[in-house]
Amino acid sequence: MTVNLDRDIPGGKTRTCAFCGGAGIDPFDLLSKESRCQVCGGKGGVTIREPARVCAYCRGTGVHLHQRLTCTVCGGKGMVTIKEPIDPCPDCEGQGFISGHYLPCLTCGGKGLVTKK
């Protein structure tokens, strides 16, 4: 059964948890097969403040560079909040990290976007 958790709420939107895919359990079975997802707390959904964009650093997966850790930029939600109007980051060119250096870009904080001034 697929549950669609995408809905509007005051101050943001609830979206399906990117880290666990809405299952509510730890997708990597780090502690046990019944462990709750550390991002959504077992609820299967997370609240995202608007305006929101897909996290450039993890590409919306909520996982830190294909490891078993939550993304350090979006906290595992797969989405980041950024004030509009926006431009692609001039330093990482929208990737969220500088090629060859796999830490989040210091200019945009790993979001891949910067607010226009």
N, C-alpha and C positions, 0 to 999 in steps of 0.2 A: 504494500500500500504506500503510495507517495503522498506526502503531506506538503502542501504549499503554505509556507509560513510567511510569505511576502504580504505585508499589509501595512497600511498607514497607522501611525500612532502619534499622539502629540509630541512634538520635538524631534521626530525622526520616523524611521521605518523599521519594522522587524523583518529581517531577512533570514533565510536558511543559513545555519552556521556553516561556513566554508571549511572549517577544520575537520568537523565530523560528518559533513554532508547532510546534516539534519537528523542523524541517527541518535545523537545524544550520548553516545559512548565514545571512549577514547579509541580513535581509529587505529592506533598502533599497539593496543593491548599492553601498554608499558607496565601497569600495576596488576591488572587482571582483565579478563574478558568482560566483566561487568562494571568496570570503572567508568564514571561519568566523564564526559568531555570537559576539559579544563577551560574551554572558551565559553561555552553556552551553559555550563553547569548541568547538563543533561536535558535541557529544555528543547534542544534542536534548533533554536532560533536566537538571534542576537539583534540588538537595537543599533541602528546606524543613524547618526545625525546627518541631516542634509545640509548643504549639497555634498553628495558622496560620489566617489569614483572608485573603480577597481584598483586595488593596490598594485602598483607597478613592480614593487620588489618581489612579491611572491606570485604575481600574475593572477591574483584572486583565489589562490588555493588555500591561503591561511597557514601554509607550511613554510618554514624557513629553509629556502634553497634545497628542497627535496630531502630534508632530514626529518627526524621525528619530533621537531620542536615547533612551537608556534612562531609565526612570523613576528619579528621584532618591530616592524613598522605598523602593521594593522592589528596586532595582538591576536591574530588568528581569525579575524572576522572576514578577511578577504576584501574589505572596502575601507577606504580612508575618507575622512572629511577634509575638504579644502575649500577655503573661501574663494568665491568667484569675483571677478573674471580671472581666468587662468591661462597660462602658457606652458609649453613643455619646458622642463628644466634645461637651461643652457649647458650645464656641466655634464650631466649624464644622458642628455638627449632623450629623456622620458623613460629610461630603463629602470631607474631607481637605484642603480649602482654604477660605478665607473668600471668599464671593461677591465678585467684583470684584477680588480679589487672587489671582493664580494661582500663588503660591508655596505650598509646603506649610504647613499650619496649625502654628503654633508650640506649641500646647498638646499636640496628639497626634502631632506629627511627620509629619503627612500620612496617618496610618493610619486616621483617622476614628473610632478607638476609644481609650478610656483604661482603664487598670486601675482597678477599684474599690479604694478605700482602706478 
